[in-house]
Amino acid sequence: MSSHEIQIDLKEIMDQAGGYSPMCFPFIRDGLAHTVEMVHGNRDDETLLELGLGDESRHVSGHELCVGLKDYAIDRYGMMAKSVLNKWGIYHTLDFGKIIFAMVDAGLMRTTEEDQLEDFDAVYEFDDMFPDPTRGNRPARVPS
């Protein structure tokens, strides 16, 4: 390994976050990209470049990220979304925040000064938002 390579121990990062499976890392990373695109549009949008808007203008809030991760989980795993997240140790939106902030602490992501772990607390209840095979392909209630 060269002196410029950094060894990332995802298991240690997820353990420090609260014992989450390292398998959730690609989901969180890709779900963040999905959320940024959902909120701000396509990354390659030339209008952004013409306006001089860089990565800082593509920030998403904790609330937006929780909504985006929910949508991404349903898109990717369908009716199994909640089960997959639960298998990784993710049961509440606050778990998303704990993972994000552990990744920030490890230098894998960035936040702004305004971002707080509490931004992820109780954004929605998993039982209310994720499809359940016993209810057909519908969440318990539709978000407003």
Phi and psi in degrees as a GROMACS rama.xvg file:
@    title "Ramachandran Plot"
@    xaxis  label "Phi"
@    yaxis  label "Psi"
@TYPE xy
-75.5545  166.807  SER-2
-68.653  -15.0439  SER-3
-90.8588  -13.4851  HIS-4
-82.3159  142.785  GLU-5
-114.235  129.353  ILE-6
-84.1299  122.588  GLN-7
-106.412  122.543  ILE-8
-103.338  90.4452  ASP-9
-62.2771  -35.5003  LEU-10
-61.1811  -44.3129  LYS-11
-64.9141  -41.81  GLU-12
-62.2861  -45.7338  ILE-13
-70.1617  -34.2676  MET-14
-62.8332  -43.0646  ASP-15
-66.3313  -30.269  GLN-16
-72.5571  -24.5445  ALA-17
143.248  16.5799  GLY-18
89.0975  25.6495  GLY-19
-78.2752  155.003  TYR-20
-70.3533  137.462  SER-21
-60.5341  -18.0683  PRO-22
-63.0755  -19.0954  MET-23
-78.7092  -15.0567  CYS-24
-57.1217  -52.1046  PHE-25
-60.6428  -35.8473  PRO-26
-62.5227  -47.3894  PHE-27
-63.5694  -45.5299  ILE-28
-59.866  -50.6716  ARG-29
-70.6702  -34.229  ASP-30
-66.201  -33.9477  GLY-31
-65.0238  -45.4997  LEU-32
-60.5135  -41.3808  ALA-33
-60.2532  -44.6387  HIS-34
-66.4587  -43.5918  THR-35
-59.7126  -43.4809  VAL-36
-66.8711  -38.4835  GLU-37
-63.1293  -41.243  MET-38
-83.4225  -41.3196  VAL-39
-111.1  -6.16178  HIS-40
91.7447  -176.616  GLY-41
-62.6352  134.071  ASN-42
-56.7841  -32.4499  ARG-43
-89.8386  11.5708  ASP-44
-59.8509  114.624  ASP-45
-64.4179  -25.7927  GLU-46
-60.2361  -39.9842  THR-47
-60.2673  -43.5534  LEU-48
-65.8408  -40.8428  LEU-49
-63.0697  -34.3796  GLU-50
-82.7114  -4.58087  LEU-51
74.5809  24.5989  GLY-52
-90.8778  123.975  LEU-53
-105.783  -157.975  GLY-54
-59.0678  -34.4108  ASP-55
-61.6284  -30.9378  GLU-56
-79.1809  -3.48068  SER-57
-104.422  19.3252  ARG-58
-65.6403  145.306  HIS-59
-123.244  147.684  VAL-60
-78.3614  168.085  SER-61
-59.1011  -42.3277  GLY-62
-61.832  -48.4836  HIS-63
-61.2716  -39.644  GLU-64
-65.7904  -40.6077  LEU-65
-61.3682  -43.1964  CYS-66
-65.0423  -44.1912  VAL-67
-63.8322  -40.0137  GLY-68
-66.09  -36.1906  LEU-69
-61.9182  -49.5421  LYS-70
-61.2419  -42.4417  ASP-71
-65.2847  -41.5482  TYR-72
-61.9553  -43.4598  ALA-73
-67.214  -42.1736  ILE-74
-60.5192  -41.5643  ASP-75
-82.4429  -41.1161  ARG-76
-114.893  -5.05738  TYR-77
58.0031  -133.619  GLY-78
-68.8949  -9.48943  MET-79
-92.3932  0.745557  MET-80
-53.3904  -51.9208  ALA-81
-62.1743  -41.1831  LYS-82
-62.9781  -41.6018  SER-83
-63.869  -48.4845  VAL-84
-60.1457  -44.1736  LEU-85
-61.405  -39.0136  ASN-86
-60.4737  -32.4723  LYS-87
-82.0419  -4.2918  TRP-88
93.9689  12.1943  GLY-89
-100.868  113.639  ILE-90
-122.274  -17.326  TYR-91
-141.516  159.638  HIS-92
-62.6561  -29.0105  THR-93
-61.1922  -29.8269  LEU-94
-61.2302  -39.759  ASP-95
-57.1303  -44.9231  PHE-96
-63.48  -41.5779  GLY-97
-62.1574  -39.8732  LYS-98
-67.4636  -46.5104  ILE-99
-58.1976  -48.6162  ILE-100
-68.0582  -30.4417  PHE-101
-66.734  -37.8446  ALA-102
-68.8627  -35.6866  MET-103
-63.3923  -47.2677  VAL-104
-59.0328  -32.0876  ASP-105
-83.9851  -2.26619  ALA-106
82.4412  14.7743  GLY-107
-91.6635  -17.4398  LEU-108
-143.302  169.247  MET-109
-125.386  153.831  ARG-110
-127.479  173.23  THR-111
-101.636  171.461  THR-112
-62.8486  -26.1886  GLU-113
-80.9321  -19.2496  GLU-114
-69.626  135.982  ASP-115
-138.569  152.708  GLN-116
-57.3562  -36.1957  LEU-117
-61.9519  -20.0062  GLU-118
-61.5066  -20.0456  ASP-119
-97.3624  -6.02874  PHE-120
-77.0518  123.802  ASP-121
55.4144  39.7541  ALA-122
-65.9334  -38.8856  VAL-123
-160.474  164.817  TYR-124
-95.7948  132.751  GLU-125
-57.0246  -41.9687  PHE-126
-60.3047  -29.6934  ASP-127
-82.4263  -25.6988  ASP-128
-104.648  -28.0481  MET-129
-95.8773  140.9  PHE-130
-57.9534  148.854  PRO-131
-129.596  124.706  ASP-132
-55.9817  -25.7224  PRO-133
-76.526  -14.6951  THR-134
-108.573  14.0014  ARG-135
81.635  -151.853  GLY-136
-100.869  47.8353  ASN-137
-130.776  143.414  ARG-138
-70.9124  166.751  PRO-139
-62.4756  -38.2553  ALA-140
-145.042  154.811  ARG-141
-89.8337  129.971  VAL-142
-66.1102  147.921  PRO-143
